[in-house]
């Protein structure tokens, strides 16, 4: 056993880029292997719940809507499946690297405590600010829009996503999901488990439909069912791609550099479909044994998701003619409608709506906890950290405090949750804030603009976090790491995520400028809050 005293270096040596004159402005200082021992939530979640949360968030609208965006950017169906595999493996490399940090530096808020520990308080704040104000509200807005769009598509209505009615219905869906998360953690996880079942049902139904078509056509090649191209054409031979705008991509006429450009665009679409792979670490503070349960949840959920995505996309190419896949944004509904008719197409749309609702619930669940963690760290107003009630938490009387402390004490005399007389353990104030911000994004933004804006914000800090994990291995080799993946894994993720950020900023300069402006506003807020915090002790002493 190494000496615990060696685990904390002097402030001058840890963390890098930290303003050493400005330490201690936040409520919590995330420490390795134990932290401060206090958390806003009880450690009531296990491996199954963490597995279900990751499944519920990642298997959302992407696997049912983005295959067309990938197919139009690859020269063959086989190449499309390889892009799905590569995207999944990259997501897995990022997830296991975050699991290393999650078990070495326990804390609430996902990447926030890691960035604070590695780079300093201001980087932790910027991550929290970006996720609370931009990334999570944009994610919830996107999913709410997709939910309503799926209903519209099943009714044969297209091109109406910008209408006021469509936007208001999206806000209504968002509010309903937020209210569901306001009940309690147990209610949210139970409802989330139901949505996980719906997601697996949708994937299994698609795969079974594809298998049935394969069996029928192998036994009777003259029978017309499904797409037919899967049997008569090579899966890896170059074929011309029909784009949504009606143009055609002639792959044989493209240079290697041009093909790489298309493949990178397809990979970007795949990474969006896998979005949410990082979410297990956001509830690591609520796992009863995170050092064991977090890696287990990630290393079981990600391979399961990769398998589901690849088999579902293989089923699309069996069920549909290959020139149809690239031209539709509702590939699952299109496949089922062509195979079984419009009635089953409506049923498929309903199931997909449930799938999207599950992603909404999971992301809303995580967004509330991220906001609480940021408030507990002193980066956001304190009332956002209140659990189980709206508004500020009232201080209990002395007798109530004694009774509550006794009731919440664990066997070793410590207290695992904040004092509260409320029966709910949901972060209601935080959920209200996230819901309001998400509603604004729905009313003022568009699906594609929000998608790019969200991706730029996420991958900027994913890149910084994984770079920090590599730096930390050399700077603090003595840090206890219950889980430590092979060194090449974080390096691969850094290269790809850095490319995604640079490419996204180059092709979407407006969203990049907006994100930089958001960071500027956040830094101004941080500077003012820091100045006020630094003056308060002098005022009290005087």
ZICORFEN-V697796 format. One record per backbone hydrogen bond with DSSP energy under -0.5 kcal/mol. NH is the residue of the N-H (numbers start at 0). CO is the residue of the C=O. E is the energy in kcal/mol with one decimal. If there is no record, write none. Layout:
NH:CO:E / NH:CO:E
//
This chain:
5:2:-1.8 / 6:3:-1.6 / 7:4:-0.8 / 8:6:-0.6 / 12:9:-1.6 / 13:9:-0.7 / 13:10:-0.7 / 15:117:-1.7 / 17:14:-1.1 / 19:17:-1.0 / 21:18:-2.1 / 22:19:-0.5 / 24:21:-0.8 / 29:27:-0.6 / 32:103:-1.9 / 34:30:-0.9 / 36:33:-1.1 / 43:41:-1.9 / 44:285:-2.7 / 49:45:-2.2 / 50:46:-2.9 / 51:47:-2.6 / 52:48:-2.4 / 53:49:-2.2 / 54:50:-2.5 / 55:51:-2.9 / 56:52:-2.1 / 57:53:-2.6 / 58:54:-2.2 / 59:57:-2.0 / 63:60:-1.0 / 64:60:-1.4 / 64:61:-0.6 / 65:61:-2.8 / 67:64:-0.5 / 69:65:-1.6 / 70:66:-3.0 / 71:67:-2.0 / 72:69:-1.5 / 73:70:-1.3 / 77:234:-3.5 / 79:75:-1.7 / 80:76:-2.1 / 81:77:-1.8 / 82:78:-2.2 / 83:79:-2.1 / 84:80:-1.9 / 85:81:-3.0 / 86:82:-2.8 / 87:83:-1.9 / 88:84:-2.5 / 89:85:-2.5 / 90:86:-2.1 / 91:87:-2.2 / 92:88:-2.3 / 93:89:-2.0 / 94:90:-2.3 / 95:91:-2.6 / 96:92:-1.6 / 97:93:-2.1 / 98:94:-1.8 / 99:95:-1.5 / 100:96:-1.6 / 101:97:-2.8 / 102:98:-1.8 / 103:99:-1.4 / 104:100:-3.1 / 108:281:-0.5 / 109:280:-0.6 / 111:108:-1.5 / 113:109:-0.6 / 114:110:-2.7 / 115:111:-2.1 / 116:112:-2.2 / 117:113:-2.4 / 118:114:-2.7 / 119:114:-1.1 / 119:115:-0.8 / 122:119:-0.7 / 123:119:-1.5 / 124:120:-2.5 / 125:121:-2.4 / 126:122:-2.1 / 127:123:-2.3 / 128:124:-3.4 / 129:125:-2.6 / 130:126:-2.5 / 131:127:-2.8 / 132:128:-2.5 / 133:129:-2.0 / 134:129:-2.5 / 135:130:-2.3 / 136:130:-0.5 / 137:133:-2.4 / 138:134:-2.4 / 139:135:-2.6 / 140:136:-2.3 / 141:137:-2.6 / 142:138:-2.4 / 143:139:-2.2 / 144:140:-2.3 / 145:141:-2.4 / 146:142:-2.3 / 147:143:-1.9 / 148:144:-2.5 / 149:145:-2.3 / 150:146:-1.4 / 151:147:-2.4 / 152:148:-2.6 / 153:149:-2.0 / 154:150:-1.1 / 154:151:-0.6 / 155:152:-1.5 / 156:151:-2.8 / 157:155:-0.5 / 162:159:-1.6 / 166:162:-2.0 / 167:163:-2.7 / 168:164:-2.5 / 169:165:-1.8 / 170:166:-2.1 / 171:167:-2.2 / 172:168:-2.2 / 173:169:-2.1 / 174:170:-2.5 / 175:171:-2.2 / 176:172:-2.1 / 177:173:-2.3 / 178:174:-2.4 / 179:175:-1.8 / 180:176:-1.7 / 181:177:-0.9 / 182:179:-0.9 / 187:183:-2.2 / 188:184:-2.6 / 189:185:-2.2 / 190:186:-2.4 / 191:187:-2.5 / 192:188:-2.1 / 193:189:-1.5 / 194:190:-1.9 / 195:191:-2.0 / 196:192:-1.8 / 197:193:-1.8 / 198:194:-2.2 / 199:195:-2.4 / 200:196:-2.4 / 201:197:-2.3 / 202:198:-2.3 / 203:199:-3.0 / 204:200:-2.6 / 205:201:-2.0 / 206:202:-2.6 / 207:203:-2.9 / 208:204:-2.3 / 209:205:-2.2 / 210:206:-2.5 / 211:207:-2.6 / 212:208:-2.1 / 213:209:-2.3 / 214:210:-2.6 / 215:211:-2.5 / 216:212:-2.6 / 217:213:-2.0 / 218:214:-1.7 / 219:215:-1.8 / 222:219:-1.5 / 224:222:-0.8 / 226:317:-2.2 / 227:317:-0.7 / 230:227:-1.1 / 231:227:-1.2 / 232:228:-2.1 / 238:74:-1.8 / 240:248:-2.0 / 242:240:-0.6 / 242:246:-3.2 / 245:242:-2.2 / 248:240:-2.9 / 249:247:-0.6 / 250:248:-1.0 / 252:249:-1.3 / 253:250:-1.3 / 258:254:-2.4 / 259:255:-2.4 / 260:256:-1.8 / 261:257:-1.9 / 262:258:-2.7 / 263:259:-2.3 / 264:260:-1.7 / 265:261:-2.3 / 266:262:-2.4 / 267:263:-2.1 / 268:264:-1.7 / 269:265:-2.0 / 270:266:-2.7 / 271:267:-1.7 / 272:268:-1.8 / 273:269:-1.8 / 274:271:-1.4 / 276:273:-1.1 / 278:275:-1.8 / 280:277:-1.2 / 281:278:-1.0 / 282:279:-1.3 / 283:280:-1.1 / 285:282:-1.7 / 286:283:-1.2 / 287:44:-2.0 / 289:286:-0.6 / 291:288:-1.5 / 292:288:-3.0 / 293:289:-1.9 / 294:289:-0.5 / 295:291:-1.3 / 296:292:-2.7 / 297:293:-2.3 / 298:294:-2.9 / 299:295:-0.7 / 300:296:-2.5 / 301:297:-2.3 / 303:299:-1.2 / 304:300:-2.5 / 305:301:-2.7 / 306:302:-2.4 / 307:303:-2.3 / 308:304:-2.7 / 309:305:-2.4 / 310:306:-2.3 / 311:307:-2.3 / 312:308:-2.1 / 313:309:-2.2 / 314:310:-1.9 / 315:311:-1.7 / 316:312:-1.7 / 317:313:-1.1 / 318:314:-2.7 / 319:315:-2.2 / 323:320:-2.0 / 324:320:-1.0 / 325:321:-0.7 / 326:323:-1.2 / 327:324:-0.9 / 330:63:-0.5 / 331:63:-1.2 / 333:329:-2.6 / 334:330:-2.5 / 335:331:-2.3 / 336:332:-2.4 / 337:333:-2.3 / 338:334:-1.7 / 339:335:-3.0 / 340:335:-0.6 / 340:336:-1.8 / 344:340:-1.4 / 345:341:-2.0 / 346:342:-1.9 / 347:343:-2.6 / 348:344:-2.0 / 349:345:-2.1 / 350:346:-2.3 / 351:347:-2.4 / 352:348:-2.1 / 353:349:-1.9 / 354:350:-2.0 / 355:351:-2.7 / 356:352:-2.4 / 357:353:-2.0 / 358:354:-1.7 / 359:355:-2.6 / 360:356:-2.7 / 361:357:-2.5 / 362:358:-2.7 / 363:359:-2.6 / 364:360:-2.4 / 365:361:-2.1 / 366:362:-2.7 / 367:363:-2.0 / 368:364:-1.2 / 369:365:-2.2 / 370:366:-2.0 / 371:367:-2.0 / 372:368:-2.3 / 373:369:-2.2 / 374:370:-2.1 / 375:371:-2.7 / 376:372:-1.5 / 377:374:-1.4 / 378:373:-2.2 / 379:373:-0.9 / 383:380:-1.5 / 384:381:-2.2 / 385:382:-1.2 / 387:425:-3.1 / 400:396:-2.6 / 401:397:-2.2 / 402:398:-2.3 / 403:399:-2.6 / 404:400:-2.8 / 405:401:-2.1 / 406:402:-2.2 / 407:403:-2.0 / 408:404:-1.0 / 409:413:-2.9 / 412:409:-1.9 / 415:407:-0.8 / 415:413:-0.5 / 427:425:-1.9 / 428:385:-0.5 / 428:388:-0.7 / 430:426:-2.3 / 431:427:-2.4 / 432:428:-2.0 / 433:429:-2.5 / 434:430:-2.4 / 435:431:-2.3 / 436:432:-2.4 / 437:433:-2.6 / 438:434:-2.4 / 439:435:-1.8 / 440:436:-1.9 / 441:437:-2.2 / 442:438:-2.3 / 443:439:-2.1 / 444:440:-2.5 / 449:445:-2.5 / 450:446:-2.1 / 451:447:-1.9 / 452:448:-2.3 / 453:449:-2.8 / 454:450:-2.1 / 455:451:-2.5 / 456:452:-1.8 / 457:453:-2.4 / 458:454:-2.5 / 459:455:-1.5 / 460:456:-1.1 / 460:457:-0.5 / 461:457:-2.0 / 462:458:-2.3 / 463:459:-1.8 / 464:460:-2.4 / 465:461:-2.5 / 466:462:-2.4 / 467:463:-2.1 / 468:464:-1.8 / 469:465:-1.8 / 470:466:-2.5 / 471:467:-2.7 / 472:468:-1.2 / 473:469:-1.0 / 473:470:-0.7 / 474:470:-2.6 / 475:471:-2.7 / 478:475:-1.6 / 481:479:-0.5 / 488:485:-1.6 / 489:485:-0.6 / 490:486:-1.0 / 491:487:-2.3 / 492:488:-1.9 / 493:489:-2.3 / 494:490:-2.1 / 495:491:-2.0 / 496:492:-3.1 / 497:493:-2.4 / 498:494:-1.7 / 499:495:-2.4 / 500:496:-2.2 / 501:497:-2.3 / 502:498:-2.8 / 503:499:-2.5 / 504:500:-2.5 / 505:501:-2.0 / 506:502:-2.0 / 507:503:-1.3 / 511:507:-1.9 / 512:508:-2.6 / 513:509:-2.4 / 514:510:-2.2 / 515:511:-2.3 / 516:512:-2.5 / 517:513:-2.2 / 518:514:-2.1 / 519:515:-2.1 / 520:516:-2.2 / 521:517:-2.4 / 522:518:-2.7 / 523:519:-1.9 / 524:520:-2.3 / 525:521:-2.7 / 526:522:-2.5 / 527:523:-2.3 / 528:524:-2.5 / 529:525:-2.5 / 530:526:-2.4 / 531:527:-2.3 / 532:528:-2.3 / 533:529:-2.3 / 534:530:-1.4 / 535:531:-1.5 / 536:532:-0.7 / 537:533:-0.5 / 538:534:-2.1 / 539:535:-2.3 / 540:536:-2.4 / 541:537:-1.8
//
